Amino acid sequence: MTRREFLSYSAMAGVVGAIGVSPILSACAGGKKKNAYEPLRAEGEYYVPDLPDKAVAGRELKAGVIGCGGRGSGAAENFLAAADGVTITAIGDVFPDRVQSLKQMLHDKYQVDLADENCFTGFDAYKNVIDSGVDVVIIATPPFFRPEHFKYATEKGVHSFLEKPICVDAEGYRTVMAAAKQAKAKGLDVTCETKGLCVLTGTQRHHQRAYVESFKRIQQGMIGEITGGNVYWNQPMLWYRSREKGWSDMEWMLRDWVNWKWLSGDHIVEQHVHNIDVFNWFFGYKQPISATAFGSRQRRVTGDQYDNFSVDFEYENGVHVHSMSRQIDGCDTNISEFIHGTKGTWESGPMVSGACVIKDLDGNVLWSYDLEAEKTEHQQNDPYTLEHVNWISSIRNNTPFVQAEETALSNMCGIMGRESAYTGKTITWEQMTASPLSYAPAKLELGPMDMSAYTVPVPGTGK
């Protein structure tokens, strides 16, 4: 109860005690009840995607895929499943074997036959894919490359799907923010055929029905003002690639990219950004003030990054969020979020269940998402596909949206937490966004590298 409510109720109690229950008060009790929840934001001030089972019909869309590994291949399948009248006409990757693998899969499973002249390799493959005449591009390279690829696609007027994360350092963050503003500005150009570009990011919880319904209820005020939260991604160790004979330093790093901080941003950025983003999304994408963190490397096999982080993010008005992420075998798994409000709490269940629950401050369940009803009402419930449904519908309806700025903010939170753990220092938003930090190597080419530059950070050393 706020001080204002306390004084109001106290005054009312005094009046009732003195005069009894007056006709005025009893008449109010029998009237229409006022909504018990004060909205955090009015409807129309926040974006809620339309999530039918398939995208709306419309013009044919030709897609290019940049990055033909597991996520690029998966995103290609999600795109094809999301709508009728869409196809893939160009693909690219640094490595020819990856290109050939995706080309074969598209032929075998979807009868999509790619011409050899539309299959590109090398570090400049992304330019060839975008310049091949595609309408949209799926960018699923290792995260380090995504800002530059997004920038080029935007300059060429191509709609982008950016797998998360979309940057790994401060320089990449600024590149993404500038490109996002340019994507929005496309709609202001009277010579442009469309109102603007549609830029989707791979934060699929924005298109997971349980999370979308939770978001709506929190914005409607069901848990009151948000006062803090906890976000988790704790799981066993992720995959790695041992070095094979004939691989150069650069090739090994690229094939083992998820374990190298310059390529992945470390797992707090590459993976845990999902959970950090959920809090930021529900909280209205307010910039944190600072991050104070610690982390370490216990059992990682390859690369130069940590395998656990613990971060305290401080936001305005004393709001704190505890972020915990771990990739170590034999430890408990927890992939979820918890948000506390002045009137209640919200929590997501384990990732596999997708359950979401709102409780009052006494622990009584006020609302829970009905997963069984979802299965009855919808045929398509895969959020990885539904995000493409939303993307394609927005393009065909000429209703542009640019999600990159919001995701970049969550990425920057992960970067702040990482750098705080690496250095042992509290890192502020202003320090990090203005930082000259860049993880870019001296040159991008397959061959030897100065591997002495890739060491595990030790906090407190000033390095």
PyMOL commands that set and color helices and strands:
alter all, ss='L'
color gray80, all
select helices_A, chain A and resi 3-19+23-30+70-82+96-110+116-118+125-130+143-155+170-188+204-207+209-219+249-255+257-259+261-264+267-270+273-283+316-318+371-377+383-396+404-423+429-433+451-453
alter helices_A, ss='H'
color red, helices_A
select strands_A, chain A and resi 61-66+86-93+119-121+136-139+159-162+199-201+226-235+290-296+308-314+320-327+334-341+344-348+356-360+365-368+427-428
alter strands_A, ss='S'
color yellow, strands_A
deselect
rebuild
show_as cartoon
